[in-house]
């Protein structure tokens, strides 16, 4: 449910989640990006159908999606192209060299998204075969692309450093891209270096860092996770993803925001039903939630490159909208304003 609302670019200002005994009731207070109440009847109907059983039985009717007059599927999720997944150390020039390698291999990039945190990077790039069009399906061709990209990524790492490159074929049930980025970061153990507040401000007064506490509520049979952090778009989505990655189930939750800060409280159990939590599990959960609250936070300057606006900054190949020759990347690197 949170993912559906997030993909519609809606802001969740308050939420109550409750599920027990086979029943659930979720309440979300949402607005558009500038804080206005939703008045578009088509959008409201879309949300109702997207959250109902009809979505699982056959999806949203095409006529309803057409009436909405905008794309509402998850951004960057493609079921028609080959997906390149990469994790490793964040170093200047890495994305530029990957772009150059894809260009040399005759691959066109249709969409891409990358996250960097704590000196690590995870990215997902959707590509198509520029020679034949469509996804890369031939085993020999896949092996060629995989080998080339592995050599590029390996060259940016010291011996013994952790990195990965993986190509996946198109699939109808492909995971939501940002959901998958959370999984890649978790597998990379990026959260082990995360540092939230040092605890000196126990009452959280005036502190704008991320605070996470994990306690055990034995009388109710839950572990309780409290999170206080700066409010931002997709914060609820990122927190729920973090809890799910660590195989916890949310039974009850209350989320609210006031000013620039947000408060979240979750009553959770492990997927096996156990409510007790060890000291080591509490430590790992605290670090992972802190990291999860930071992943899709956007800092710096956003630059959009559109075809037809500027040929120099737009696409350099006929099959995609990504600068596969690395021209834009090299310009960024010359001015030392682009890390990945």
C-alpha positions, 0 to 999 in steps of 0.5 A, a space after each residue: 500500500 505504501 508503495 502504491 501511494 509513493 509511486 503516485 508522488 503523494 506525501 504521507 503526512 500521517 499514518 496508522 497501521 493495525 493488523 491482528 487476528 487476520 484483520 487489518 486497518 490502515 489509514 493514510 493521510 495524504 496530499 500532493 507534493 505541494 500540500 493540497 488535498 486530493 480532488 481529482 476523482 480519477 486519481 481517487 478511483 485509481 487509488 481505491 482500485 490499486 489498493 483493492 483485490 482487483 489489482 491482484 485479480 487483473 490489474 487496473 483497467 486500461 481506460 482508468 490509467 488513460 483517464 489519469 493522463 500520466 504514468 503511474 507505474 513504479 519509476 524505472 521498473 521495466 519488464 522489457 529490458 535486461 537489468 544490470 545490478 551493481 554494488 561496490 565502492 563509490 569512486 569518481 569515474 565509476 559510472 563514467 566508465 560503465 557508461 563508456 563500456 556499455 556504449 562500446 558493447 552496443 548497449 542502449 540504456 533505457 533507465 537508470 538509478 543509483 544510490 550512494 551511502 557511506 562510501 558505497 554505491 548500488 545501481 540498477 541500469 536497464 539496458 537493451 541490445 543496440 545491435 538487435 533491439 530488445 532485451 539481451 537474451 543470447 547466452 553468449 552475448 550476456 556473457 560478453 557484457 557481463 565479463 566486460 562490466 566485471 572487468 570495469 568494476 573490478 578495476 575500481 576496487 582493491 584486492 579483497 574489496 566487496 563488489 558485485 555485477 549481475 545481469 538479469 533477464 526481463 521478468 513479469 514479476 520484477 521487483 520495484 527498483 527502489 525496493 531492489 536497491 534497498 535489498 542490494 544495500 542490505 546485502 552489501 552490509 552498508 549499514 554496518 558503518 552507519 552512525 546516527 545520533 551518539 545518544 547525548 541528547 536522550 530526549 531528542 530535543 533540538 537534534 535533527 539527526 536520525 534517532 532509532 530505539 528498539 525495545 521489547 514489550 513483553 506484555 503485548 508480545 512485540 518489539 517496539 521500534 521508534 524512529 525520529 528523523 527529518 521528514 522527507 518524501 519516501 521516508 515511510 517507504 524506506 523505513 518499511 523496506 528496512 524492516 522487511 529486509 531484516 525479516 520483521 513483520 509490522 503489526 501496528 504502527 503510528 507515523 506523524 510529521 510536525 514541521 521538519 521532523 517525523 516520528 515513527 513507531 512500529 510494533 513488530 515481530 520476526 517472520 517466525 512469530 518470535 517477539 523477543 530480540 537479542 542485543 546483537 539483533 537490536 544493534 543490527 536493526 538500529 543500524 539498518 533502520 538508520 541507514 534505510 532512512 538515508 538511502 533515497 535522501 536527495 542532496 546536491 544539485 539535480 540536473 535533468 538532461 532531455 532530448 531536444 533541449 540541448 544536444 550536448 547534454 541530451 542522448 548520444 545514441 538513437 536508442 535511449 535517454 542515457 549518456 552512454 558515452 559518458 560525456 556528461 559524466 566527464 564534464 561533472 568529473 572535471 568540475 569535481 561535482 559528481 562522485 559516482 
